[in-house]
Every structure is written in C-alpha cells, then in structure tokens.
C-alpha cells in the first residue's frame, strides 16, 4: 500500500478497528507507519504516554512482581518471564541483572514510552512499551496474571506525561551500517585480537582500526573467525537441545540487548520460524533471514570465549550464542566441541563471502 499523506490518528484507529487481529508490528509495516505512531494514536483510549526515563521507570518495575520481558529485532524475538530487580543506572549504558531477566540498556534510544491496556476476550492485557526515535520498539514489559496491579496503577499515575496528545513525531530510520574493514590492516587486527584479555575489548579494538564487527570477521581468518553455512544456526540450536549444553543467547537492537542463560528444551519449527518454547523462555527466529554466520574465538584471561553469530542480508546482527560463562571460566569444552562440529561454508561460498561488498577504509 502506497500512502500519499501521513495517516491521522483517527485514520490509524479506524484501520486498527478494521484489522483487529493483526500484530502491531505487522499492522505498522502494512500501513507504512511506525509502531510508536500506532500506539500513540490510542492515547486516551487505553494508552498513557509516560516519561521515557530509565532511571525513574526501571527501579519501579520490581514492584510489579512477575512479568514478561520482550526484546526483538527484524529477525528474532526473545521473551523471558521473571522479575525486574538489580537495576544499575548509567548515562550511556544501564543494566538489569537477574537470573531470568538480563538486560543491557542504552538510554539514548529510549525516546518515547507508553503504558498500554487492551481488552482481550477474557481479560485486560497490560504492558509498558519503549520506542526509539524512529518509532521502532526497543523493549516491552508485559504484565502477567500474578503481577501487582496496584503497583502498575501507581507507576502510570506517577510517570504520566502532562500532555497526552494522540500523535508522535518520528525520525527516518537510519540505514544499517555496512561491513567495514581494511584488508591492509588484517595482520594488525590478528595481532591485537590475540592480545585481548576480555571480550569487551573487541569494540575498542575494531574502532581503533576503523572497522566494525562483521568487517573484522570477514578479514581476520581462521582460527579466530570461521564462516559457517547459514543452516548451521538451526543445527546449532538442535545440538544445544540434544546435548543439554548451557548457553548464553543474546538478542537485541540498538537500544536493548536481552540475554537468556541456560539450556534449550523444546524446539518447534513453524514455516520460516524456528521457535524455542520453554517454561519462562520463548525465542522466535526467522531462519530465512540468516544470511551470514560466523564461529568466533576471542581470547580472555579465563579461556577462549567462543561464539556463533548470525547476520541478515544487510549486515545487522540477528543473534549471538556463547557457551554459558560463570565467574570462573569463559570457556566450556562441550560448547567448543559443538561449535567445531558445525559446517563451514564450502570453499566457493567462502570466496564469495570474502568478496561481498565491504567498505574499505583508506
């Protein structure tokens, strides 16, 4: 559908009434609006705009009790049931760190926030929804049957914005960053990579060399980065389930990264989706979006940190999987063996990957 003029809030509401069963994200895509515009159009009709300040909101979430935390990108959704506590604020990065809900939050991308109440067939569904400057969802908190409604009511009342208009301004989406590397610095990249003591040094390393994650993977070579077949992602999930391996699965977007730590019990394929459906943990992955996959090894003081990382056709990270780390070790031999067993790209495919469009730094 091609729209000549922006939809008014009233038009959005009417279209929503005409399409009641569509998911918000699918509705927004079909009618060429952002998800935040859809939610904002219903302000005063079950939606309240609230102050998008993490330092005010997230300490209050613990009072809600059991909830479901949801984070997604274009290709993957992660959902975890638990309680928000142990919030650590930060100007540039904040954290929620519990066994169930484990988040890395980047406050500058939390631009708008809403408390949403929607009637379903048998109940009222309540959620807090956070959006970036383009109106794309950064993170959502869904209340459950056991959640504390008094705490919900108090949170909304305390944080409601004084102005409750039913429209919102959004900025154009920024284009994904292309893979960025300089083949002439490949040897320096290998030397600096080998000196790493902690995985968090990787961003600083690539930034210094004017590269990014995917660009570095493409030129560093084995054994530091090995190109895998796209089908290796599904094979990896099945092997994790079958072997009972404990892993850490990172799914995120520019504003939030959510982490599952533990095993996988139940996998169920539905069309292009591979789904993890475990008690308190769901993950939904579009396998057909997986274009490029890398097995990556980074040295640390506690052993090698080994990951499998999947990217889409535009170079965006879909998910990353590590062996589950603890305070004593970064490396699990069983995880290393599992990754080693995953199929590499064929020699032809590897050559094609290496010659994909990469922005060379002069």
Secondary structure, DSSP 8 states (H G I E B T S, - for coil): ---SS---HHHHHHHHHHTTTS-HHHHHHHTT--HHHHHHTTBTTTEEEE---HHHHHHHHGGG-SEEEEEE-SSEEEEEEE----EE--SS-EEEE-SS-EEEE-GGG--EEEEEEEE-SSSEEEEEEEE-TTS-EEEEEEE-TTS-HHHHHHHHHHHB-S---S-------------EE-GGGHHHHHHHHHT-SSTTHHHHHHHHTT--HHHHHHHH-TTTEEEE-TTHHHHHHHHHHHHT--EEEEEE-SSEEEEEEE----EEEETTEEEEEETTEEEEEEGGG--EEEEEEE--TTS-EEEEEEE-TTS-EEEEEEE---SS-S--HHHHHHHHTS-B--HHHHHHHHTS--EE--
